[in-house]
Amino acid sequence: MQLNCSSFIIRLLKSLRIVQSWFDGNLLRLVGGNLILTALVQKTQDLDRLVA
């Protein structure tokens, strides 16, 4: 019984780590996407200023 309990906990921790790394990856992608979007908006505004 003790062995089953510890192996279950290890499995749980492993799956949590997978979820954590997936979440971190998506968070990075989200932040990166927002930065790129901000840069694009800035470029567009600069172009508008140049044209005007």
Beta strands, then each sheet from edge to edge (+ up, - down):
end
